[in-house]
Amino acid sequence: MTERSMTSGPDTRRVVLVVDDTPENLTVMGALLREEHRVKVAPNGERALRIAGSDVPPDLILLDVMMPGMDGYEVCRRLKDDPRTRDIPVIFLTARTEERDEQEGLGLGAVDYVTKPVSPPLLLARVRNHLSLKQAADIIRDRNAHLEAEVARRTRDLQASQDAAIVAMASLAETRDMETGNHIRRTQRFVRILAEALRDDPVHGLAFRAQLTDAFIELLHKSAPLHDIGKVGVPDAILLKPGRLTPDEFEVMKTHTTLGYEAIRKAERMLGDAGSSFLRLAREIAHTHQEKWDGSGYPQGLEGEAIPLSGRLMAVADVYDALTSRRVYKDAMPHEEAVRIIRDGRGTHFDPVLVDTFLTIHHRFAEIAAELAD
């Protein structure tokens, strides 16, 4: 009884698959390799592919080139095309000695090319070397996969923390202005579908597509609830007044844009951020959603494309919701009338391109308004 058979532990030797259509060659190669490795054999390419794609794939494949039916080159090509088997090293064993044959084999992804008749010591040395390289590559691949999984987990944790911060801040704003009810959720939906429609617009979309990435639109959607965060700094007597504001009161109300901007900017500084934080769009929206295309808005009197795209998008969403929602000082306006007012504001209050886009999807605004009605 050999020493190996007397051990009770699992056989940890690496698996070598030998593929050859000649039984004598399989016998010889098996005898040569079996002392150091576990050996599997396949008499043709189809059988080799089944073994390679099994739940216990080989660690290395010794592959004959000249076989009936599927030759070794085709077997190698299929191995490298399959994600399950592409990382298994392949050594060609062949009687072909032409340089172009070796180039073809290596070009298909084989790691080595050994001509027959083989030198046993040379073949064993090459098998050991390539198995060592395979083991090192597997370790690196596993380590990279672990690192990628850890980065993904930490990214998810960070994203969850950012989302929680935005929700907490938005909830704070909402508690100060209960009359708006679902205003935050409606405007959030409005701004997303408007941004997506603008991106997909066959006429105007090309100019905005580079900016309106999936990541931008997702962050825009998450940030929209903070557009009125500055209202936490407006006195209750003005914010909750059951009627229209006086000119002086309206001047105070207008400060919610700068108050929101400063609050978010302060949060960014506490996070050690400059201009690229996850709160950037929230800051832009809070500061500029009351600006108008013709420069007559507030707080800065910005004009045209000087208004950030996020603020221009939010302006359409916010005004539509204000028009179609009931307030203590006014009734809700019919959808058709709100659409007319936004159309009339094209080029004065609103970005003309955004109005054109809105007019193609205004029915979806009506659907959201009905779904999230107060």
Solvent accessible surface area in square Angstrom, and as a share of the most:
residue,aa,sasa,rsa
1,M,192,0.86
2,T,93,0.54
3,E,146,0.66
4,R,122,0.44
5,S,70,0.45
6,M,133,0.59
7,T,85,0.49
8,S,122,0.79
9,G,48,0.46
10,P,122,0.76
11,D,55,0.28
12,T,115,0.67
13,R,46,0.17
14,R,56,0.20
15,V,3,0.02
16,V,0,0.00
17,L,0,0.00
18,V,2,0.01
19,V,1,0.01
20,D,7,0.03
21,D,53,0.27
22,T,49,0.28
23,P,93,0.58
24,E,113,0.51
25,N,48,0.25
26,L,22,0.11
27,T,97,0.56
28,V,94,0.54
29,M,15,0.07
30,G,1,0.01
31,A,72,0.56
32,L,41,0.20
33,L,0,0.00
34,R,125,0.46
35,E,139,0.62
36,E,63,0.28
37,H,11,0.05
38,R,87,0.32
39,V,29,0.17
40,K,71,0.30
41,V,64,0.37
42,A,0,0.00
43,P,66,0.42
44,N,55,0.28
45,G,1,0.01
46,E,81,0.36
47,R,103,0.38
48,A,1,0.01
49,L,40,0.20
50,R,146,0.53
51,I,15,0.08
52,A,1,0.01
53,G,19,0.18
54,S,49,0.31
55,D,145,0.75
56,V,86,0.50
57,P,57,0.36
58,P,3,0.02
59,D,27,0.14
60,L,0,0.00
61,I,1,0.01
62,L,0,0.00
63,L,0,0.00
64,D,8,0.04
65,V,1,0.00
66,M,94,0.42
67,M,13,0.06
68,P,97,0.61
69,G,83,0.80
70,M,19,0.08
71,D,51,0.26
72,G,0,0.00
73,Y,10,0.04
74,E,49,0.22
75,V,0,0.00
76,C,0,0.00
77,R,96,0.35
78,R,115,0.42
79,L,4,0.02
80,K,43,0.18
81,D,104,0.54
82,D,32,0.17
83,P,93,0.58
84,R,171,0.62
85,T,4,0.02
86,R,115,0.42
87,D,67,0.35
88,I,9,0.04
89,P,11,0.07
90,V,0,0.00
91,I,0,0.00
92,F,0,0.00
93,L,8,0.04
94,T,0,0.00
95,A,57,0.44
96,R,83,0.30
97,T,100,0.58
98,E,89,0.40
99,E,123,0.55
100,R,170,0.62
101,D,16,0.08
102,E,72,0.32
103,Q,110,0.49
104,E,78,0.35
105,G,0,0.00
106,L,76,0.38
107,G,67,0.64
108,L,33,0.17
109,G,35,0.34
110,A,9,0.07
111,V,63,0.36
112,D,25,0.13
113,Y,14,0.05
114,V,6,0.04
115,T,55,0.32
116,K,55,0.23
117,P,134,0.84
118,V,34,0.20
119,S,51,0.33
120,P,64,0.40
121,P,96,0.61
122,L,81,0.40
123,L,0,0.00
124,L,28,0.14
125,A,37,0.29
126,R,72,0.26
127,V,0,0.00
128,R,105,0.38
129,N,90,0.46
130,H,26,0.12
131,L,9,0.04
132,S,69,0.44
133,L,115,0.57
134,K,26,0.11
135,Q,94,0.42
136,A,48,0.37
137,A,38,0.30
138,D,34,0.18
139,I,85,0.43
140,I,99,0.50
141,R,97,0.35
142,D,97,0.50
143,R,150,0.55
144,N,70,0.36
145,A,56,0.43
146,H,119,0.53
147,L,97,0.48
148,E,120,0.54
149,A,62,0.48
150,E,45,0.20
151,V,95,0.55
152,A,43,0.33
153,R,103,0.38
154,R,153,0.56
155,T,76,0.44
156,R,150,0.55
157,D,72,0.37
158,L,104,0.52
159,Q,69,0.31
160,A,61,0.47
161,S,69,0.44
162,Q,32,0.14
163,D,41,0.21
164,A,61,0.47
165,A,39,0.31
166,I,5,0.03
167,V,95,0.54
168,A,62,0.48
169,M,41,0.18
170,A,8,0.06
171,S,49,0.32
172,L,102,0.51
173,A,7,0.05
174,E,38,0.17
175,T,86,0.50
176,R,56,0.20
177,D,17,0.09
178,M,135,0.60
179,E,81,0.36
180,T,13,0.08
181,G,28,0.27
182,N,37,0.19
183,H,11,0.05
184,I,18,0.09
185,R,95,0.35
186,R,6,0.02
187,T,0,0.00
188,Q,32,0.14
189,R,81,0.30
190,F,0,0.00
191,V,0,0.00
192,R,57,0.21
193,I,11,0.05
194,L,0,0.00
195,A,0,0.00
196,E,46,0.21
197,A,18,0.14
198,L,0,0.00
199,R,54,0.20
200,D,88,0.45
201,D,19,0.10
202,P,125,0.79
203,V,116,0.67
204,H,54,0.24
205,G,0,0.00
206,L,137,0.68
207,A,91,0.70
208,F,27,0.11
209,R,101,0.37
210,A,97,0.75
211,Q,87,0.39
212,L,1,0.00
213,T,65,0.38
214,D,109,0.56
215,A,76,0.59
216,F,18,0.08
217,I,4,0.02
218,E,68,0.30
219,L,40,0.20
220,L,0,0.00
221,H,38,0.17
222,K,39,0.17
223,S,0,0.00
224,A,0,0.00
225,P,11,0.07
226,L,0,0.00
227,H,1,0.01
228,D,19,0.10
229,I,6,0.03
230,G,1,0.01
231,K,32,0.14
232,V,53,0.31
233,G,45,0.44
234,V,2,0.01
235,P,71,0.45
236,D,79,0.41
237,A,83,0.64
238,I,22,0.11
239,L,18,0.09
240,L,92,0.46
241,K,60,0.26
242,P,110,0.69
243,G,18,0.18
244,R,173,0.63
245,L,51,0.25
246,T,63,0.36
247,P,111,0.70
248,D,113,0.58
249,E,41,0.18
250,F,91,0.38
251,E,98,0.44
252,V,56,0.32
253,M,27,0.12
254,K,44,0.18
255,T,56,0.33
256,H,5,0.02
257,T,0,0.00
258,T,50,0.29
259,L,71,0.35
260,G,0,0.00
261,Y,55,0.21
262,E,90,0.41
263,A,43,0.34
264,I,0,0.00
265,R,55,0.20
266,K,123,0.52
267,A,25,0.19
268,E,0,0.00
269,R,139,0.51
270,M,155,0.69
271,L,112,0.56
272,G,72,0.69
273,D,31,0.16
274,A,71,0.55
275,G,42,0.40
276,S,100,0.64
277,S,17,0.11
278,F,33,0.14
279,L,3,0.01
280,R,76,0.28
281,L,1,0.00
282,A,0,0.00
283,R,31,0.11
284,E,35,0.16
285,I,0,0.00
286,A,0,0.00
287,H,27,0.12
288,T,5,0.03
289,H,3,0.01
290,Q,47,0.21
291,E,3,0.01
292,K,66,0.28
293,W,53,0.18
294,D,66,0.34
295,G,22,0.21
296,S,77,0.50
297,G,12,0.11
298,Y,33,0.13
299,P,48,0.30
300,Q,96,0.43
301,G,33,0.31
302,L,41,0.20
303,E,111,0.50
304,G,11,0.10
305,E,139,0.62
306,A,66,0.51
307,I,3,0.02
308,P,39,0.24
309,L,7,0.04
310,S,0,0.00
311,G,1,0.01
312,R,21,0.08
313,L,0,0.00
314,M,0,0.00
315,A,5,0.04
316,V,0,0.00
317,A,0,0.00
318,D,17,0.09
319,V,31,0.18
320,Y,1,0.00
321,D,0,0.00
322,A,41,0.32
323,L,29,0.14
324,T,24,0.14
325,S,8,0.05
326,R,158,0.58
327,R,29,0.11
328,V,67,0.38
329,Y,97,0.37
330,K,53,0.22
331,D,114,0.59
332,A,52,0.40
333,M,54,0.24
334,P,86,0.54
335,H,35,0.16
336,E,125,0.56
337,E,61,0.27
338,A,0,0.00
339,V,7,0.04
340,R,105,0.38
341,I,53,0.27
342,I,0,0.00
343,R,114,0.42
344,D,88,0.46
345,G,8,0.08
346,R,116,0.42
347,G,28,0.27
348,T,68,0.40
349,H,45,0.20
350,F,5,0.02
351,D,6,0.03
352,P,26,0.17
353,V,33,0.19
354,L,0,0.00
355,V,0,0.00
356,D,39,0.20
357,T,1,0.00
358,F,0,0.00
359,L,49,0.24
360,T,88,0.51
361,I,17,0.09
362,H,55,0.25
363,H,95,0.42
364,R,95,0.35
365,F,0,0.00
366,A,30,0.23
367,E,106,0.48
368,I,10,0.05
369,A,21,0.16
370,A,77,0.60
371,E,113,0.51
372,L,33,0.16
373,A,62,0.48
374,D,111,0.58
